Amino acid sequence: MLIHPDFDPVAISIGPIDVHWYGIMYLLGFAGGWWVAMHRIKTTDAVISKAQLESLVTYVAFGVILGGRVGSVLFYHLEDFLSDPLMLIRVWEGGMSFHGGLVGVIIALVIYAWRTERSLLALGDFVAPTVPLGLGFGRLGNFIGQELWGRASDVPWAMVFPNDPSGLARHPSQLYQAALEGGVLFAAVFWFSRKPRPRGAVCGLFLLLYGAFRIFSEFFREPDAHIAFDLFGWVTRGMWLSLPLVLAGAGLMFFAYYRRRAQQGG
């Protein structure tokens, strides 16, 4: 059994200003995404130029933040929202959802593609490899902040979180997700994107793998207390929200390769 290091949530204090670890993780995530985007612009036939990257990142950032907040409220706290709609703007109370952020990013890309007359799928293929590092850093932020911990377990690496009133040893599921959604997903999608692929295949692979990894990790993650399980005593809300990503990703990849084969006359 391991004991969580019980990090101070404040990483640095500069006078009256406290810099929290979670904020640093967000900055590292955006920095990692920027680095990947710059690398892809230099080494691939990118859909946008270096000068246009800042504009695209602005769209994506707004999509992540607004979509993440709206998704958290609607997907996980709908009843509370219906009785108290103002909770949507009380961002200081916390709450972000990946699935909501993904919807926000898709909407942002649709708007960007329409305004710049670019292919939505081409933009998706460009953006997809830039996302996993941010997901990984975000999960590390969850681990440092002792939130979204795992289910009770007796595995040798099970961890006791000081903020957990139960005192149970649990799976450090935040680290599982950081490794899968950050490390493995980044390696797979980035490697796949290094060679020319049919349009839509890269973002299809991202959706497929993220959905599969999230469903797998949900078996180790403690369900939200106010929701528990949605079906059969084991299907969580995260699984339900991730299943469409697996189907959409597989469908996109099939469509991408089928269209290329049809265009080649094979």
C-alpha positions, -999 to 999 in steps of 0.1 A, spaced: 0 0 0 12 35 -9 4 69 6 -3 98 -16 24 125 -12 -3 150 -2 10 178 -24 3 214 -15 -22 225 -41 -3 258 -44 29 253 -64 43 289 -61 33 320 -42 43 353 -56 33 379 -31 -5 377 -28 -8 356 -59 -10 318 -55 -1 296 -86 -19 263 -83 -6 230 -97 -38 225 -116 -33 258 -134 3 248 -142 -9 215 -157 -33 234 -179 -5 257 -191 18 227 -197 -10 210 -217 -15 240 -239 23 244 -243 26 207 -253 -1 211 -278 15 242 -293 48 224 -296 32 195 -314 13 218 -337 45 237 -346 63 205 -353 35 193 -376 36 226 -395 73 222 -401 73 186 -411 40 179 -428 18 194 -455 -2 212 -428 -37 226 -435 -27 259 -418 4 281 -417 25 292 -387 9 326 -389 -26 311 -387 -19 288 -358 -25 315 -331 -60 321 -344 -68 283 -345 -55 278 -310 -77 307 -298 -108 290 -312 -98 256 -297 -90 271 -263 -124 287 -261 -140 254 -273 -122 235 -245 -131 259 -217 -167 267 -226 -175 232 -238 -158 216 -208 -178 237 -184 -211 233 -201 -205 195 -206 -197 191 -169 -230 207 -159 -252 191 -185 -236 156 -185 -231 152 -147 -253 178 -129 -283 182 -151 -309 181 -123 -289 207 -103 -287 229 -133 -324 227 -140 -331 239 -105 -302 264 -104 -292 276 -140 -267 301 -126 -245 273 -115 -233 272 -151 -214 305 -147 -200 297 -112 -168 283 -126 -150 288 -93 -169 259 -80 -150 236 -104 -161 211 -129 -148 203 -164 -157 175 -187 -136 161 -215 -166 150 -235 -180 185 -232 -147 200 -241 -145 177 -272 -179 189 -283 -168 225 -278 -136 219 -299 -157 203 -327 -180 233 -328 -150 257 -327 -134 238 -356 -167 239 -376 -168 277 -372 -131 280 -381 -134 258 -411 -165 278 -423 -148 312 -418 -115 301 -434 -130 278 -461 -110 248 -450 -119 212 -447 -132 203 -413 -117 168 -414 -83 182 -424 -84 205 -394 -94 176 -372 -65 156 -385 -42 185 -377 -55 191 -342 -59 155 -330 -22 148 -323 -20 180 -303 -46 170 -277 -32 139 -258 -4 157 -240 -29 182 -225 -51 152 -214 -21 136 -197 -11 168 -178 -47 173 -168 -48 138 -152 -16 146 -134 -33 177 -121 -62 154 -109 -36 132 -91 -19 161 -74 -52 176 -64 -65 143 -50 -96 142 -71 -112 116 -94 -94 88 -75 -99 51 -82 -119 23 -67 -109 5 -35 -83 -21 -42 -57 -44 -26 -32 -43 -54 4 -36 -41 4 -1 -57 -30 8 -42 -29 43 -27 -44 60 3 -55 96 -5 -54 119 26 -84 138 14 -105 106 11 -126 104 43 -130 66 38 -93 60 43 -94 31 18 -65 21 -4 -75 28 -40 -63 25 -76 -44 56 -85 -66 57 -116 -55 93 -124 -21 79 -132 -36 51 -153 -55 77 -173 -24 100 -176 -4 71 -190 -32 59 -215 -48 92 -225 -15 112 -224 14 89 -232 0 59 -252 -26 80 -270 -1 106 -280 25 80 -292 -1 62 -313 -18 92 -329 15 112 -334 32 82 -350 1 75 -372 0 111 -383 37 112 -394 28 96 -427 2 107 -453 -32 93 -443 -66 96 -459 -85 127 -447 -103 119 -414 -83 89 -405 -61 107 -379 -90 122 -359 -108 89 -363 -80 70 -346 -79 96 -319 -116 92 -311 -114 54 -313 -85 51 -290 -95 77 -265 -130 62 -262 -115 27 -257 -89 39 -231 -116 59 -212 -140 29 -211 -111 7 -198 -100 32 -172 -136 36 -159 -134 1 -145 -107 14 -121 -121 49 -114 -145 56 -86 -179 66 -101 -193 100 -92 -211 95 -59 -243 113 -70 -246 91 -102 -229 58 -93 -237 34 -122 -261 40 -150 -268 4 -161 -262 -32 -150 -245 -21 -118 -212 -15 -136 -218 9 -166 -206 44 -156 -215 78 -171 -180 80 -185 -185 47 -204 -218 59 -219 -202 91 -231 -172 73 -245 -190 46 -265 -201 70 -292 -165 81 -296 -154 46 -303 -182 41 -329 -176 75 -345 -138 69 -346 -142 35 -362 -167 49 -387 -144 78 -396 -115 55 -403 -136 32 -424 -150 61 -444 -116 76 -449 -100 45 -462 -131 34 -482 -132 68 -499 -95 67 -508 -99 32 -522 -129 44 -543 -110 74 -555 -81 52 -566 -105 29 -584 -96 -1 -563 
